[in-house]
Amino acid sequence: MKKKICRFTGMKKLSFSILLCIVTVLTFESCSKGGVVTDDSPHVVTPEDNTPPEIFVFTPTANQVFSSGNVINMTGRITDDLGLYRGTIKVINDGTGIVLMNQAYEIHGQKLYNFNLNYTPSVAAASDYTVTVSFEDHGANTTTKSVSVKVNP
């Protein structure tokens, strides 16, 4: 008994390749627990998540004054009912708009994250800075909190 060997040529080979790609994509999407895969990353969006994260900034406090060379300690807590996705903590010079520090996070699924960062400013003239904490959850809900501080020479 002879065995038959499948051979794909020309259009059949192309059709098979397209079918294989479609099956791969459908398999990937079905593994995403019902979420939607966005175009710019493999981030899975949870459409039923309508509650944004909560951000609590403990330090610095609003309008706190620092001296050049002294540490600005940034502490706080971020929570989300269904789990966080990503965020940033930035220190921005208000006068120039320059981002002096940008700490990025990608913390999939954690419902609570405590942060503790330090930044040491160096200024020759009094400067206003803004500490901005911004986080997104898997429902594409974003929350941002900012605290303004002053740094003296």
N, C-alpha and C positions, 0 to 999 in steps of 0.2 A: 504494500500500500504506500503510495507516494503522499508526502506531506505537501500541502499548498503553502507557498510563501507569499505573504502580502507585500506588494511593492507599490509604492506611491510615486507617481511621476507627475510632473507638470502641475496642472490645476488641482488634482487630488491632493498632492502634497501641501499646497498652499491652503486648501480648505481644511485639511487636518490641522495645520499649524494655527489657523484662526480659531478653530474649535477648541484646541488645547488651551489657547490664551483665554478664551471666554470661560472655560471650565475652571481655570486657575483663579481668575478674578472672582467668579461666583463663589468658589470655595473659600477664598480669603474673606469676602464680605459676609458669608454665612457664619464664619467663626468670630465675628465681631460682636456677638451677643446682641444682635438687633440694632446696633448703632450704625451710624453713617460715617464712612471714611471720607475725610476731607481731601481736597486736591493737594494742599501744600505739605501735608505730613501724614503719618500713619495714625494720627490722633483719632480716637473713636468718640464721637459725639453721642451723648445720652439725651435724646430729645425730650424725655419726660422730666429732666432736671430743670426746674424753673426758678430755683432759689440760688441767688448768688452767694459767693463766699462772704464771710464776715472777717474783717481785719481790725485788730486791736493793736495800736501802737502805744507801748508803755513808755519808751524813751526814744528820742528826746521828747520833751514836752513843747507845746506851742510857744513860740517866741523865746525859747531858752537861749541864753547868751554863752558862747564859748570863746576861748582865747586861741589864737593861732598856735598850733603845736599841741593843743589838748585834744584828747580823743572824744569824738562824737560817738557815743554808744547807742546803737539802734536795737531795741528789743521789742518783741511783740508776739502776737499769736494770730494765726490764720486758721479758720475753721470752715468746713463745708459739710452739709448734711449727707451728700452722696460721694464726696471725695474730690480733692483738688487735682488740678492738671499742671499748670505752670504759672510762673510769675516772675516779677523782678522787684528788686529793692535798689533805688537810685538815690544818689546825692547830686543835686543840680545847683550850679551857681546861677542865681536868679539874674544877676547883672549881665552875664555873658551868654547864658543859656547852655553853657558847656556841662555835659554830664561828667562829673568828677569820679563817680563810682557807679558801676552797673553790675549788680550781682543777679544772675539769672538762675531760675530753679525750674526743674521738671520733676514733679513729685506725684506721679500717677496714683490716684486712689486714696492717699492719706487724708483722713478727715480732720486732722489736727496737726499743725506744724508751728513750732516755736522757733523764732529766729533771734539771733544775737550776732550782730555785725559791728565792726568798728571802722571808723574813718577818721584820719588825722588831717585836719585842714592846715594849710599854710598860706597866710594872707599878709599883704603889706598894708592894705587898707580895709576898713570895715566892709564886710560883705554879707549879703543875705543869701542863705542856702535853703533849699527845699529838699526834704527827705520824702520820697514817694514810694509807697508800697502798693503794688498792683498784682492781683492774682485772678486767674480764670479757673473755672471748674470744667468738668466734662460735658456740661450742658451749654458751653460757650457763654456762660454768665461771668461777667467781670466786675470786680470791685476795686476801687482805688482810694487810698487814704494818703493825705499829704500833711506834713508838719513843717512849718517855716521856722528857721532858727537864724541867729546872727552870729557871725564870727568876727571878732575884733583882733587887731594886730597885737 
